[in-house]
Amino acid sequence: MGWVGSWSTEVPLAAPASRSGRAGVRADAVFTAPEAGLPVLFVEVDNCTEPPETLEAKFEKYLRNFRLTTKSSVGDDMPLWRTRYRLTRRWCSCSTPAPVSAPKP
């Protein structure tokens, strides 16, 4: 699914209004494959270098980023991430975030 250009690494996901970017999070990787019905997947990789509280805070920032909205060209509210990652007809409602998967201890 996708091709090598579908991956980006160390992608900052700061809110546009954030001057420093501290309000955002930097995804270890971002994968896009709209042709497969996957407009965007943020990947967080942990090599046991950060405490669980730090990872938890990152996931909260991902969720906040996912919930940011902006105005569409016709003035309707729309998710901000849709302005950067395109959708396909196969993609369904994106009003709720995808589940977070974490390995079992």
Stockholm file with secondary structure:
# STOCKHOLM 1.0

chainA/1-105         MGWVGSWSTEVPLAAPASRSGRAGVRADAVFTAPEAGLPVLFVEVDNCTEPPETLEAKFEKYLRNFRLTTKSSVGDDMPLWRTRYRLTRRWCSCSTPAPVSAPKP
#=GR chainA/1-105 SS CCCGGGEEEEEECCCTTCSSSTTSCEEEEEEEEGGGTEEEEEECCCCSCSCHHHHHHHHHHHHHHHHCEEECTTSCEEEGGGGTSCCCTTCCCCSSCCCCCCCCC
#=GC SS_cons         CCCGGGEEEEEECCCTTCSSSTTSCEEEEEEEEGGGTEEEEEECCCCSCSCHHHHHHHHHHHHHHHHCEEECTTSCEEEGGGGTSCCCTTCCCCSSCCCCCCCCC
//
